Amino acid sequence: MKSKENLVFLGMMGSGKSSIGLLVAKKLKLNFIDIDNEIEKKLGKTIGKIFEKEGEDFFRKVEEKLTLKNLKLHTSVISLGGGAFINENIRKEVLKNHLSFWLNWSNNILLKRIKNSRKRPLVINSSDDQIINLIQERSKIYAKALFEIKCDNLSKNEVVNKIIEIYESN
């Protein structure tokens, strides 16, 4: 185990980055950071409200700054927002210095999880096809992660155990 590396979770909204990340952090007794929660705390409003009032560009700038700051920490479990890894600066930092895990689900499962969710401003008024296109576009970038966890046929605990196994063997 490399003591300075963070475990970084990435993937689409609704892929379980926060819940899986928290479970992994608890089992490994590591600090857990959810970037979306950090943004909400810093700005004092929900991500939906930030998108609505300030716009996506503003949100992405705050996301980049906060993510890069948190990636300087050591031996933490960090859950990125769904779009964070699309940012080249964040992606370069994650790939260079951290263990990255893509929580990959089939399009249909993700679609069911995120469609019509008020908490997901990017897809709130999107059609199924638009959401699937977003998943496919982002997946090309998520695929650069060090590890891909295919989650479709695994329980939450199986996903957690698989990640811990990989972490402990690195």
N, C-alpha and C positions, 0 to 999 in steps of 0.2 A: 504494500500500500504506500503510495507516494503522499506524504503528509501535507504537501502544499496544494495539491490539486483539489478543486471543487468538483462535485458531481453536478452536472448541469442537465436539466430536463428540457427538451424542446419538442415541439409538435403542434398540431392544430389545436385551436380552442376546442375544449371538450374532450381532449385526449387523456386527461387525468394527471397532468403534470403536477398540479398542486396536491391532490390527494395521494398520489404515488410518492411524490417527493417528500411529503410530511412523514409517511410511513417509513420510508428508507432512512430519513434523518433520525427518527425515533429509534429504529433498530440499530443503527450505527452510532447512536448518541452524538450526533452532529447538529450543528446549528442549521435551521431551515429558513430560507428566504424566498418568499413569493414576490416576484418583481411587480406584478399587477397590484398586489396589496400594498407594497411599498409606495407605488405611484399614488394610489388612492389616499394613503396616509399623508403623504407629503403635500398633496394638493387639496385634501379635505373634501373630495367628492368622488363619486363612482366613475369608473371608466366610461360608462354610457354618458354621463353628464359632461365629462371632459371632452369627449368626441362631439357632443351636441353643442357645447358652449364655445370651446376653443378650437375644435377641428382636429383632424387626424395628424396633420403636420406637427402641430404643437405637441400632441401626445407622443409622437415618435421621437421628438427631440428630448423630451423629459425621460422617456423610456431609455434612450441611448445613454444619457448621462447617468441615470440611476443604475442601469445594468452594469456599465463599465466600472462604476464605483464599487458595486457589490462584488464584482468578479475579482477585485483586488484582495478580498478576504481569503482566508485559507481554510481548507478542510470544512467546507460548508456544502449543503445541498441547496441548489438554486433552481427555482422553477421560473423559466422565462415566459413572457407573454407569447401568444401564438405567432405574432409577427416579428418578434425581436430578432430571431436568427436570420431573418431576411436582410437585416441591416448588416452591411459589409464589415463595419468596425466591430460590432458585437461578434459576428461570426468568426472573424479572424482571431479575436482574443480567445473565444471559446475553443476553437480548434487548435490553437497553438499551446494553450496552457492548462486545459481542463479535460476531464472525462465527460464526453457529451453522449447523451442517450436520447434517441428519437423514439417516442412512444407512437408507434405506427398502428393505425386502425384502418379497416376497410372504409371506403367512401360511404357506404350505406349506414354503417354504425355511426360514423361521425355526423352524417346528415341528420339522423334521428336525434342525436345528442344536442346539436346546436341550432337546428331549425326552429324558428319562432322564439328563440330565447331573447328576452329583453336585455340580458346582461351581455349580449354579443353585438355591439353596434355595427360591426362590419357586415353582418349578414342579416340584420333585422328585417330588411325589405327585399331580400334576395330570393330568387327562384331556386329550386333544387339544382338546376343546371349551373347557375351562377356559383352556388356554394361548391358543387363538385369541381368546377373549373378552378376555384380558389384553392381547394384541397390539392388538386393535381399540380398546379403551378408551384405551390409552396413545397410540396413533397419532393420536387426536384432539388430544392435547396436543403430541406431537412435531411435528404439522403447523404449529405456530406458529413453528418454526425459520425463520431467514432464508432458508436454502437447503435444498431437498430433493434428495437424490441418489437416483434410482431405480437400485438396484444389480443387479437381477435378471439383466440381460443384459450386464453389464459385467465385465471381468476386474478383479482387484485394481489393476493398474497403470492401467487406464482410469478407475477411480474416483479414484485418487490424482491423476492428471493433470487430471481434471475439477475437482477441488477446488482444485488449485494455480492453474488457469486463472481460476476465480472469485475466488480470493484476490488474485491479481495484478491483476485488473481492478477491484478495489474501492479 
